[in-house]
Amino acid sequence: MKLSHLTRIKDHRSNCYSTILEVSVGDYLKLVTEIYKNKGGINEQREPLKTSSAMRIRKQMVKDIKSGTILPPIVIGVIVSNNDFDNIPRISDNDLSDIIKNVGDGNLTIIDGMQRTTAIIEAVEEGLSVDNIIRVEFWISTKLNSLIYRMLVLNTGQVPWNIRRQVETVFSTMINEIKNAIPEIEVYSINDGSRRSRGGQYHADALIELYLAFGGRKERVDTRERLADEFTRLDFIEVTESNSFSDYYYQSLRALTLLDIDFSRFESVDNDKKFNSGKDLFKSQPARVGFITAMAKQIFGRPGIEKSEDEIQKSFESVAQKFNAIYKKVNSFSQTELEEFLSLATLSEKLNVKSSRVGDFEREFFTKSFETLFELGENIPSLEVCWLSY
């Protein structure tokens, strides 16, 4: 891939390098093809444009491209090693090109410009020369968090993408980071039909919702509502300003995973309730969402509350200390003691309610319950106190 007229500027705010360059359509599409192979298809990263007005706009874009229009730069996110990142100011354009071409699986993604890419592909199919030049901006970082922050800021105020779609776009990279940060976790792909058989096993789609709940600090993330989505985006931007945001999420997810695995030690012979064995608790997505949301509120405060980096770090250390004490206590329990601590019969009774919006009710229930857990810490006699707090 030949790069020309390359500029490199460091964004000290999010610790990224922005490099804007000119590249041939042919070389760009080769890069897109690799993303397609590595991630299962770029066409699934964005909701299709189905309205007649949207189709007319894209048809016009294809026509303009063939006529020689200059498109705004397409933005691509790149995750590189610390060593490659440190060398960016000093290396040649060719060496930088090699770094971009050789990034590992899942570490390259289009974060702004999917529709332009589709239009370019269609224009080539209609006769556009692959030697034509377009501009591409690479955002290069060592952490996914920085790219998500940039993506949310780039798309704030724009109509096409809801926040879930934006997170899904970079989620394959996030899965790599999750597996490295949490060796105890087992993640099934979104299309995997595998069923959970023990604690610590989750589908990737469930982890996307947990990430949204953690960033929004809300147990309900209704991305179908435009206004609600914009407020959630603003909440996300606020917390992802923290350079350690992803680390806080991974540590919170690890806390959930460790508890889940430990709770799974209790196995019941009964099968007549919603929650019978220990593994059933965090088999429930509302329970997982409630736990993660409760931790997020402990760390960042409720939505609308702004904390400094130092305040966030102190809050994280405090909740981590509480969790470690709780986990140490649970880990020491015998099977009988663990059964008494979980109080699953009480939990099943509390959730045995008729509601038109059971999922929303359960998310609120578990968020309040786990807020109580973190308030009491190791002093909690059993989770029955949590289940009765709602």
C-alpha positions as CSV (number, residue, x, y, z in Angstrom):
1,M,0.0,0.0,0.0
2,K,1.5,3.3,-1.1
3,L,0.9,6.3,1.1
4,S,1.6,9.9,0.0
5,H,1.3,13.4,1.4
6,L,1.2,11.9,4.9
7,T,0.9,14.1,8.0
8,R,1.2,13.0,11.6
9,I,-0.2,14.8,14.5
10,K,-0.5,13.5,18.1
11,D,-3.7,14.0,19.9
12,H,-2.5,14.4,23.5
13,R,-6.0,14.4,24.8
14,S,-6.8,10.8,23.8
15,N,-3.2,9.6,23.2
16,C,-3.7,8.8,19.5
17,Y,-1.8,9.7,16.4
18,S,-3.9,11.2,13.6
19,T,-2.4,10.6,10.2
20,I,-4.1,11.9,7.1
21,L,-2.9,10.6,3.7
22,E,-3.7,10.1,0.1
23,V,-4.2,6.5,-1.1
24,S,-5.4,4.9,-4.3
25,V,-8.9,3.5,-4.4
26,G,-7.4,0.1,-5.3
27,D,-5.1,0.1,-2.2
28,Y,-7.9,1.3,0.0
29,L,-10.3,-1.5,-1.1
30,K,-7.6,-4.1,-0.5
31,L,-7.5,-2.8,3.1
32,V,-11.3,-3.0,3.3
33,T,-11.2,-6.5,1.9
34,E,-8.9,-7.6,4.8
35,I,-11.4,-6.1,7.3
36,Y,-14.1,-8.0,5.6
37,K,-12.2,-11.3,5.9
38,N,-11.2,-10.6,9.5
39,K,-14.5,-9.4,10.8
40,G,-17.1,-11.3,8.9
41,G,-18.3,-8.6,6.5
42,I,-18.3,-4.8,6.7
43,N,-21.9,-4.7,5.4
44,E,-23.0,-6.0,8.8
45,Q,-21.4,-3.1,10.7
46,R,-24.0,-0.6,9.8
47,E,-27.7,-0.7,9.4
48,P,-28.6,-0.8,5.6
49,L,-29.9,2.3,4.0
50,K,-33.5,1.3,3.0
51,T,-35.5,4.5,2.6
52,S,-36.0,5.9,-0.8
53,S,-34.4,9.2,0.2
54,A,-31.3,7.4,1.5
55,M,-30.9,5.3,-1.6
56,R,-31.2,8.5,-3.7
57,I,-28.4,10.1,-1.7
58,R,-26.1,7.1,-2.1
59,K,-26.9,6.9,-5.8
60,Q,-25.9,10.6,-6.1
61,M,-22.8,9.9,-4.1
62,V,-21.7,7.2,-6.5
63,K,-22.4,9.6,-9.4
64,D,-20.3,12.3,-7.8
65,I,-17.4,9.9,-7.1
66,K,-17.4,8.9,-10.7
67,S,-17.4,12.5,-11.7
68,G,-14.3,13.2,-9.6
69,T,-15.7,14.6,-6.3
70,I,-13.5,14.9,-3.3
71,L,-14.9,12.9,-0.4
72,P,-14.3,13.8,3.3
73,P,-11.5,11.5,4.7
74,I,-12.6,8.0,5.7
75,V,-11.6,7.4,9.3
76,I,-9.9,4.1,10.2
77,G,-9.0,3.0,13.7
78,V,-5.8,1.0,14.2
79,I,-4.6,-0.7,17.4
80,V,-0.8,-1.2,17.5
81,S,1.8,-2.4,20.0
82,N,3.3,0.1,22.5
83,N,6.7,-0.3,20.6
84,D,5.2,0.6,17.2
85,F,3.2,3.5,18.7
86,D,6.3,5.0,20.3
87,N,8.2,4.8,16.9
88,I,5.5,6.6,14.8
89,P,7.2,10.0,15.0
90,R,10.5,8.6,13.7
91,I,9.7,6.0,11.1
92,S,9.4,6.4,7.4
93,D,6.1,6.5,5.5
94,N,6.8,3.1,4.1
95,D,7.4,1.7,7.6
96,L,4.2,3.2,8.8
97,S,2.4,1.7,5.8
98,D,3.8,-1.7,6.8
99,I,2.6,-1.3,10.4
100,I,-0.9,-0.6,9.2
101,K,-0.9,-3.5,6.7
102,N,0.3,-6.0,9.3
103,V,-1.8,-5.2,12.3
104,G,-3.2,-8.3,14.0
105,D,-6.6,-9.8,13.5
106,G,-9.4,-7.5,14.7
107,N,-7.2,-4.5,15.3
108,L,-8.2,-2.5,12.2
109,T,-11.7,-1.1,11.7
110,I,-13.6,1.6,9.8
111,I,-15.0,3.9,12.4
112,D,-16.4,6.6,10.2
113,G,-17.1,6.2,6.5
114,M,-18.9,2.9,5.9
115,Q,-21.5,4.4,3.5
116,R,-18.7,6.2,1.6
117,T,-16.9,2.9,1.3
118,T,-20.0,1.2,0.0
119,A,-20.4,4.0,-2.6
120,I,-16.8,3.7,-3.7
121,I,-17.2,-0.1,-4.2
122,E,-20.3,0.6,-6.3
123,A,-18.5,3.3,-8.3
124,V,-15.7,0.8,-9.1
125,E,-18.2,-1.7,-10.2
126,E,-19.6,0.9,-12.5
127,G,-16.2,1.7,-14.0
128,L,-14.3,4.0,-11.6
129,S,-10.6,3.6,-12.0
130,V,-8.9,2.0,-9.0
131,D,-6.0,4.5,-9.5
132,N,-8.2,7.4,-8.4
133,I,-7.0,9.0,-5.2
134,I,-9.0,9.3,-1.9
135,R,-8.0,10.6,1.5
136,V,-7.9,8.4,4.6
137,E,-7.4,9.4,8.2
138,F,-5.9,6.7,10.5
139,W,-6.4,7.1,14.2
140,I,-3.6,5.0,15.7
141,S,-3.6,4.0,19.4
142,T,-2.6,1.3,21.7
143,K,-6.0,1.2,23.4
144,L,-9.5,0.6,22.0
145,N,-10.9,3.1,24.5
146,S,-9.2,6.0,22.7
147,L,-10.8,5.0,19.4
148,I,-14.3,4.6,20.9
149,Y,-14.0,8.1,22.4
150,R,-13.0,9.5,19.0
151,M,-15.8,7.6,17.3
152,L,-18.5,8.9,19.7
153,V,-17.3,12.5,19.4
154,L,-17.2,12.2,15.6
155,N,-20.7,11.0,15.3
156,T,-22.4,13.1,18.0
157,G,-25.2,15.1,16.4
158,Q,-25.4,12.9,13.3
159,V,-28.4,10.8,12.4
160,P,-27.2,7.5,10.9
161,W,-25.7,5.4,13.7
162,N,-27.1,4.5,17.1
163,I,-24.6,4.0,19.8
164,R,-25.0,0.2,19.9
165,R,-24.0,0.0,16.2
166,Q,-20.9,2.1,16.9
167,V,-19.8,-0.1,19.7
168,E,-20.4,-3.2,17.6
169,T,-18.2,-1.8,14.9
170,V,-15.1,-2.0,17.1
171,F,-16.3,-4.9,19.3
172,S,-14.1,-7.6,17.7
173,T,-11.1,-5.6,18.9
174,M,-12.6,-5.3,22.3
175,I,-13.1,-9.1,22.5
176,N,-9.3,-9.5,22.1
177,E,-8.7,-7.0,24.9
178,I,-11.3,-8.7,27.1
179,K,-9.7,-12.2,26.7
180,N,-6.3,-10.7,27.5
181,A,-7.5,-8.9,30.6
182,I,-9.8,-11.7,31.9
183,P,-8.1,-15.1,31.4
184,E,-11.0,-16.7,33.3
185,I,-13.7,-15.7,30.8
186,E,-15.0,-17.6,27.9
187,V,-16.7,-15.6,25.1
188,Y,-18.9,-17.1,22.5
189,S,-19.2,-15.2,19.2
190,I,-22.5,-13.5,18.4
191,N,-23.5,-16.2,15.9
192,D,-22.2,-19.1,18.0
193,G,-25.0,-21.4,19.1
194,S,-23.1,-22.7,22.1
195,R,-25.0,-22.9,25.4
196,R,-23.7,-21.8,28.8
197,S,-22.7,-24.8,30.9
198,R,-20.8,-23.1,33.8
199,G,-20.0,-19.7,35.2
200,G,-17.8,-17.3,33.3
201,Q,-19.3,-18.1,29.9
202,Y,-21.0,-15.3,27.9
203,H,-22.1,-14.5,24.4
204,A,-20.4,-11.5,22.8
205,D,-23.7,-9.9,22.2
206,A,-24.4,-9.9,26.0
207,L,-21.0,-8.2,26.6
208,I,-22.0,-5.4,24.2
209,E,-25.0,-4.6,26.3
210,L,-22.9,-4.7,29.5
211,Y,-20.4,-2.2,27.9
212,L,-23.3,0.1,27.1
213,A,-24.7,-0.2,30.6
214,F,-21.3,0.5,32.1
215,G,-20.6,3.5,30.0
216,G,-24.1,4.9,30.3
217,R,-24.3,4.0,34.0
218,K,-27.9,2.9,33.3
219,E,-29.5,-0.5,33.5
220,R,-31.7,0.4,30.6
221,V,-30.1,1.5,27.3
222,D,-32.9,2.0,24.9
223,T,-31.1,2.8,21.6
224,R,-34.4,2.7,19.7
225,E,-35.3,6.1,21.2
226,R,-33.3,8.8,19.5
227,L,-33.4,11.2,22.4
228,A,-32.4,8.6,24.9
229,D,-29.6,7.5,22.6
230,E,-28.2,11.0,22.4
231,F,-28.2,11.3,26.2
232,T,-26.5,7.9,26.5
233,R,-23.9,9.0,24.0
234,L,-23.2,12.1,26.0
235,D,-22.9,10.0,29.2
236,F,-20.5,7.7,27.3
237,I,-18.3,10.6,26.1
238,E,-18.2,11.9,29.7
239,V,-16.8,8.6,31.1
240,T,-14.7,7.6,28.2
241,E,-12.7,10.8,28.6
242,S,-10.9,8.8,31.3
243,N,-7.9,7.1,29.8
244,S,-8.5,4.2,32.1
245,F,-12.1,3.7,31.2
246,S,-11.6,0.4,29.3
247,D,-9.5,-0.9,32.2
248,Y,-12.2,-0.1,34.7
249,Y,-14.7,-2.0,32.5
250,Y,-12.5,-5.0,32.1
251,Q,-11.8,-5.1,35.9
252,S,-15.6,-4.8,36.6
253,L,-16.3,-7.6,34.1
254,R,-13.6,-9.7,35.7
255,A,-15.2,-9.2,39.1
256,L,-18.5,-10.4,37.7
257,T,-16.8,-13.4,36.1
258,L,-15.0,-14.4,39.2
259,L,-18.2,-14.2,41.3
260,D,-20.1,-16.1,38.6
261,I,-17.5,-18.9,38.6
262,D,-17.5,-19.1,42.4
263,F,-21.3,-19.0,42.7
264,S,-21.4,-22.0,40.2
265,R,-19.9,-24.2,42.9
266,F,-23.4,-24.6,44.3
267,E,-25.4,-27.1,42.4
268,S,-29.0,-27.9,43.3
269,V,-30.8,-31.1,42.5
270,D,-34.1,-29.1,42.3
271,N,-35.2,-27.6,39.0
272,D,-38.5,-26.0,39.9
273,K,-37.5,-22.4,40.3
274,K,-36.2,-19.6,38.1
275,F,-32.9,-19.7,40.0
276,N,-31.9,-23.1,41.3
277,S,-28.1,-23.4,41.1
278,G,-25.4,-20.9,41.5
279,K,-24.7,-20.7,37.8
280,D,-28.3,-19.6,37.2
281,L,-27.8,-16.1,38.8
282,F,-25.4,-14.6,36.2
283,K,-26.9,-16.7,33.5
284,S,-29.5,-13.9,33.7
285,Q,-28.6,-10.9,31.6
286,P,-30.6,-8.6,33.8
287,A,-28.5,-9.8,36.7
288,R,-25.3,-9.2,34.8
289,V,-26.5,-5.7,33.7
290,G,-27.4,-4.8,37.3
291,F,-24.0,-5.8,38.6
292,I,-22.1,-3.9,36.0
293,T,-24.3,-0.8,36.3
294,A,-23.9,-0.8,40.1
295,M,-20.1,-1.0,39.8
296,A,-20.1,1.8,37.2
297,K,-22.1,4.1,39.5
298,Q,-19.7,3.3,42.3
299,I,-16.8,4.3,40.1
300,F,-18.0,7.2,38.1
301,G,-21.1,8.4,40.0
302,R,-24.6,8.6,38.7
303,P,-25.1,10.1,35.2
304,G,-24.7,13.9,35.3
305,I,-22.1,13.7,38.1
306,E,-18.6,14.7,36.9
307,K,-15.5,13.4,38.7
308,S,-11.8,14.2,38.2
309,E,-9.4,11.5,37.1
310,D,-8.1,11.3,40.6
311,E,-11.6,11.0,42.1
312,I,-12.5,8.2,39.7
313,Q,-9.3,6.3,40.5
314,K,-10.0,6.6,44.3
315,S,-13.6,5.4,43.7
316,F,-12.3,2.5,41.7
317,E,-9.8,1.5,44.4
318,S,-12.6,1.7,47.0
319,V,-15.0,-0.5,45.1
320,A,-12.2,-2.9,44.2
321,Q,-11.3,-3.2,47.8
322,K,-15.0,-3.9,48.7
323,F,-15.3,-6.5,46.0
324,N,-12.1,-8.3,47.0
325,A,-13.4,-8.6,50.6
326,I,-16.7,-10.0,49.3
327,Y,-15.0,-12.4,46.9
328,K,-12.6,-13.7,49.6
329,K,-15.6,-14.3,51.9
330,V,-17.6,-16.1,49.2
331,N,-14.6,-18.2,48.2
332,S,-14.2,-19.6,51.7
333,F,-17.8,-20.9,51.8
334,S,-18.7,-24.6,51.8
335,Q,-21.5,-25.8,49.5
336,T,-24.0,-25.4,52.3
337,E,-22.8,-21.9,53.3
338,L,-22.8,-20.8,49.7
339,E,-26.4,-22.0,49.3
340,E,-27.4,-20.0,52.3
341,F,-25.6,-17.0,51.1
342,L,-27.1,-17.0,47.7
343,S,-30.7,-17.2,49.0
344,L,-31.9,-18.2,45.6
345,A,-35.4,-19.2,46.9
346,T,-36.0,-15.7,48.1
347,L,-34.7,-14.3,44.8
348,S,-37.0,-16.5,42.7
349,E,-40.0,-15.4,44.9
350,K,-39.1,-11.7,44.5
351,L,-39.0,-12.0,40.7
352,N,-42.1,-14.1,40.5
353,V,-44.2,-11.1,39.4
354,K,-46.4,-10.4,36.5
355,S,-45.3,-7.4,34.5
356,S,-45.7,-6.2,30.9
357,R,-42.0,-5.2,31.0
358,V,-40.3,-8.0,32.9
359,G,-36.8,-7.3,31.5
360,D,-36.9,-3.6,32.6
361,F,-38.2,-4.6,36.1
362,E,-35.5,-7.2,36.6
363,R,-32.7,-4.8,35.5
364,E,-33.9,-2.2,38.0
365,F,-34.3,-4.9,40.6
366,F,-30.7,-6.3,40.2
367,T,-29.1,-2.8,39.9
368,K,-30.7,-1.8,43.3
369,S,-29.7,-5.2,44.8
370,F,-26.1,-5.0,43.8
371,E,-25.9,-1.3,44.9
372,T,-26.8,-2.7,48.3
373,L,-24.1,-5.3,48.0
374,F,-21.4,-2.7,47.4
375,E,-22.8,-0.5,50.2
376,L,-22.5,-3.2,52.8
377,G,-19.4,-5.0,51.4
378,E,-18.1,-7.9,53.4
379,N,-20.5,-7.1,56.2
380,I,-23.4,-8.4,54.3
381,P,-24.7,-11.7,55.9
382,S,-26.3,-13.0,52.7
383,L,-27.6,-11.9,49.4
384,E,-31.1,-12.0,50.9
385,V,-30.5,-8.5,52.1
386,C,-29.9,-7.5,48.5
387,W,-33.0,-9.2,47.2
388,L,-35.2,-7.6,49.9
389,S,-33.8,-4.1,49.2
390,Y,-36.0,-3.5,46.2
